[in-house]
Amino acid sequence: MSGTKTARVVVVGGGQAGFSVASTLRGAGYEGPVTVFADERHLPYERPPLSKKAHTDSLRVELVPESFYKERDIELRLGEDVVAIDTAAYAVVTGTGTRVSYDHLVLATGARNRPLPVPGTELTGVHALRSLDDALAIGRALTTARDVVVVGGGFIGLELAQVARAHGARVTVVELADRLLSRAVSPQLQERLRERHERGGVRILTGTAVQSIEGTDHVRQVVTDRGALPADLVVYGIGAAPRDELARDAGLAVEDGVIVDEQLRSITDPRISAVGDCARHPHPHADGLVRLESVQNATDQGALVGRRIAGSPSPYESLPWFWSDQGDIKLQIAGLRANTDDVRLALGDSPERLAAYAFRDDRLVAVETLNWPAEHLAARRVLERSQPVCAADLAGSTLGALVRARRAAEVRA
Ligand SMILES: Cc1cc2nc3c(=O)[nH]c(=O)nc-3n(C[C@H](O)[C@H](O)[C@H](O)COP(=O)(O)OP(=O)(O)OC[C@H]3O[C@@H](n4cnc5c(N)ncnc54)[C@H](O)[C@@H]3O)c2cc1C
């Protein structure tokens, strides 16, 4: 390998995580060559606004302007995909057959939408949402759509349902599971979210399976096991799968994501790292390995690998946090709620504010809030510092109040 300060870094994927690797390297004074392969033709951009606003012909979502890359000597190869990794020769192969050697390779390939396994998804008016191009196409369709069917009651589906309502369309969300966001938030919160969406005019059909999408050229209806729904626009979001095929084909350990160690290096090949949606990693807040799909995770993992390559290694321990804006509902999550055994609800000072505290073995491990950013920030502070909080501590209180009381007690002591 070349000297650590001059080794060539190749990043595959120009999304949130790939950008974070490259910008952190330069921010840390790294002087070696840095190349980012990005198969999309757009400058690296953020995805959250794509499902939260409707877009027609213009949308400013790029993370930084083009000059940022030029000024920092980051070689950004837009519209170029990497199709293979030659681990023996330390090189990647692009779609045009070009070989580019690396000393460090970082996989930041993200995730792709799971296909909807029913006939009719090829009709015009049927969309999935992941890329900027998808969002622009949906935005244009929304200007005339009257009947919108959203397949999938997850974050992206619910955000998009509210966008469609704001456009004045009739909106139905069809969800196979018995609840909305069934794996993502506590059951207590699922109910509240459902109420709020329904109050906002969104029709919600849970426990309902889409069987086909029908029309001639353009979509006309969605057929479910509970009847047909008229539709001139269908958007589906039924989850995502990691883009880990490059790693698998190169012989790296892969299981629903590239398996990495606590420094985010492939457990098979330490010259290769994986970050963001495509990485499955150990985490002090998880039992075993986790794969997370969030801006926080992509940004923090990219930064960690950038700092490591620049000479400052550390294990990945960032507290997971997430947000989803669904119309006027702001959902925020701190921590990981898997394997929790108790959930307590707290109401804020207005009926729209709510917090769900999730405990594992009587220790607070995750907090979900609706329209209550201050309580979310208090949760992040407590969970980041691993300060123990049990259910009794929160009886009749909020986390914000508990933090203030503990701080006052420290000052008095
Ligand atoms: C519509 C939408 C809304 C979201 N909203 C939120 C939100 O509100 N809050 C939140 O925390 N998270 C949200 N997320 C999730 C968040 O955007 C992702 O977790 C984050 O973008 C992951 O970053 P990443 O770099 O791992 O992947 P991505 O940002 O997906 O970037 C990966 C890039 O790599 C490219 N690529 C893949 N393979 C190759 C290859 N072989 N060669 C070259 N390029 C390649 C892909 O085309 C893609 O551009 C949202 C996601 C979507 C789709």
The ligand as a Tripos MOL2 file, in Angstrom:
@<TRIPOS>MOLECULE
LIG
   53    58     1     0     0
SMALL
NO_CHARGES

@<TRIPOS>ATOM
      1 C1        -37.5020    9.0550   -0.5610 C.3       1 LIG1
      2 C2        -36.5900    8.8580    0.6240 C.ar      1 LIG1
      3 C3        -36.8080    9.6110    1.7640 C.ar      1 LIG1
      4 C4        -35.9610    9.4400    2.8780 C.ar      1 LIG1
      5 N1        -36.1990   10.1830    4.0020 N.ar      1 LIG1
      6 C5        -35.3870   10.0450    5.0720 C.ar      1 LIG1
      7 C6        -35.5790   10.8160    6.2510 C.ar      1 LIG1
      8 O1        -36.5110   11.6040    6.3500 O.2       1 LIG1
      9 N2        -34.6990   10.6770    7.2780 N.ar      1 LIG1
     10 C7        -33.6430    9.8220    7.2030 C.ar      1 LIG1
     11 O2        -32.8590    9.7340    8.1570 O.2       1 LIG1
     12 N3        -33.4490    9.0480    6.1120 N.ar      1 LIG1
     13 C8        -34.2800    9.1430    5.0450 C.ar      1 LIG1
     14 N4        -34.0820    8.3730    3.9400 N.ar      1 LIG1
     15 C9        -32.9800    7.3950    3.9370 C.3       1 LIG1
     16 C10       -31.6720    8.0660    3.5700 C.3       1 LIG1
     17 O3        -31.8320    8.9260    2.4730 O.3       1 LIG1
     18 C11       -30.6460    6.9690    3.2540 C.3       1 LIG1
     19 O4        -30.4820    6.1840    4.4100 O.3       1 LIG1
     20 C12       -29.3130    7.5620    2.8190 C.3       1 LIG1
     21 O5        -29.4470    8.2580    1.6020 O.3       1 LIG1
     22 C13       -28.2830    6.4500    2.6580 C.3       1 LIG1
     23 O6        -27.1190    6.9680    2.1020 O.3       1 LIG1
     24 P1        -26.1810    6.0250    1.2310 P.3       1 LIG1
     25 O7        -25.0630    6.8870    0.7530 O.co2     1 LIG1
     26 O8        -25.9020    4.7830    1.9610 O.co2     1 LIG1
     27 O9        -27.0810    5.6160   -0.0080 O.3       1 LIG1
     28 P2        -27.6570    6.5350   -1.1570 P.3       1 LIG1
     29 O10       -27.8920    7.9130   -0.6710 O.co2     1 LIG1
     30 O11       -28.7940    5.7710   -1.7190 O.co2     1 LIG1
     31 O12       -26.4850    6.6020   -2.2320 O.3       1 LIG1
     32 C14       -25.9610    5.4780   -2.8900 C.3       1 LIG1
     33 C15       -25.5800    5.8970   -4.2880 C.3       1 LIG1
     34 O13       -24.7010    4.9330   -4.8420 O.3       1 LIG1
     35 C16       -25.0410    4.7180   -6.1950 C.3       1 LIG1
     36 N5        -24.5030    3.4190   -6.6210 N.ar      1 LIG1
     37 C17       -24.9290    2.1950   -6.2220 C.ar      1 LIG1
     38 N6        -24.1870    1.2230   -6.8000 N.ar      1 LIG1
     39 C18       -23.2650    1.8480   -7.5650 C.ar      1 LIG1
     40 C19       -22.2110    1.3890   -8.4180 C.ar      1 LIG1
     41 N7        -21.9610    0.0950   -8.5650 N.pl3     1 LIG1
     42 N8        -21.4510    2.3080   -9.0660 N.ar      1 LIG1
     43 C20       -21.6770    3.6510   -8.9010 C.ar      1 LIG1
     44 N9        -22.6630    4.1390   -8.1130 N.ar      1 LIG1
     45 C21       -23.4500    3.2550   -7.4590 C.ar      1 LIG1
     46 C22       -26.5620    4.8020   -6.1580 C.3       1 LIG1
     47 O14       -27.1230    5.0140   -7.4260 O.3       1 LIG1
     48 C23       -26.7670    5.9780   -5.2240 C.3       1 LIG1
     49 O15       -26.7460    7.1860   -5.9280 O.3       1 LIG1
     50 C24       -34.9020    8.5070    2.8180 C.ar      1 LIG1
     51 C25       -34.7080    7.7370    1.6600 C.ar      1 LIG1
     52 C26       -35.5430    7.9100    0.5700 C.ar      1 LIG1
     53 C27       -35.3220    7.0810   -0.6700 C.3       1 LIG1
@<TRIPOS>BOND
     1     1     2 1
     2     2     3 ar
     3     2    52 ar
     4     3     4 ar
     5     4     5 ar
     6     4    50 ar
     7     5     6 ar
     8     6     7 ar
     9     6    13 1
    10     7     8 2
    11     7     9 ar
    12     9    10 ar
    13    10    11 2
    14    10    12 ar
    15    12    13 ar
    16    13    14 ar
    17    14    15 1
    18    14    50 ar
    19    15    16 1
    20    16    17 1
    21    16    18 1
    22    18    19 1
    23    18    20 1
    24    20    21 1
    25    20    22 1
    26    22    23 1
    27    23    24 1
    28    24    25 2
    29    24    26 1
    30    24    27 1
    31    27    28 1
    32    28    29 2
    33    28    30 1
    34    28    31 1
    35    31    32 1
    36    32    33 1
    37    33    34 1
    38    33    48 1
    39    34    35 1
    40    35    36 1
    41    35    46 1
    42    36    37 ar
    43    36    45 ar
    44    37    38 ar
    45    38    39 ar
    46    39    40 ar
    47    39    45 ar
    48    40    41 1
    49    40    42 ar
    50    42    43 ar
    51    43    44 ar
    52    44    45 ar
    53    46    47 1
    54    46    48 1
    55    48    49 1
    56    50    51 ar
    57    51    52 ar
    58    52    53 1
@<TRIPOS>SUBSTRUCTURE
     1 LIG1         1 GROUP 0 **** ****
